[in-house]
């Protein structure tokens, strides 16, 4: 009986460790895959949407073109954003970026960090979003910004 309990306990411990390590591996694999997609090529802007509410009423629901903007993420942690004006002049800025396991993307341009959630990413599409809410005098306000890019 003692031998049976010891064997069962060993198998249970091994199974627990294998499940823990397998669970961690999936998160790491997802981050690696997201990073690989993010750093392959240049992302061309499509649209930028701002949606804001206060007290359940829509304050802003605006979509603008991002066709004058590109972003190139490098594996070394730099990101180059290029904006082309109406006359074809290009202005580029370089910043840093980081990606966490839960698809939280941080871009630091100049000194200001911007925080995004990668809502969708594939070999041809990237959707970044950031949102927030606050309550003042009993009225809750929310805002969401969504930027869509393609290759």
Steps between C-alpha positions, in 0.01 A plus 500: 500500500785740590670433163174577315455833683861604433471418129172687477652803673801504266277477192278777636802728561642433152162568341463826693846622392438409137169690497660806660786506250267434206276787609794740519631390162176600326526857629864520393418355157216749452730791588773372266247457217356848560849653507591321176188634326555850638863521385452368147482791257346844517147565621303753293232698677136458396282671758490651844173497696418692816187405692404676823194494725390676817201398703405247232487763223738502206722807502737411218483235231756602243709305249788654311742369241845387606613447141782751550656295784722192513654311792797266483571289808852355524600191696751712694214689670490814285202631309511757221185700430495690171238762411472634145344843461280614209806610301679166533744612770577228751565546870625202698536446871667211674390355829514181702240229538435207733246218490366306797343153504148638502545694174561829678717716276687799638647754258726772633547784253713787622415485871129413498396136526186384321328183613306279259333164492550300182139416423585314180816407314564287194751504217299777331304682775577675828242661729622697802269636765522697819213590726417638837221629720451720800213619716455859612196634683324168445541510120715231339693597189670250271727537201647252253748563222554237232769511231487256209801413281565265209796374298 
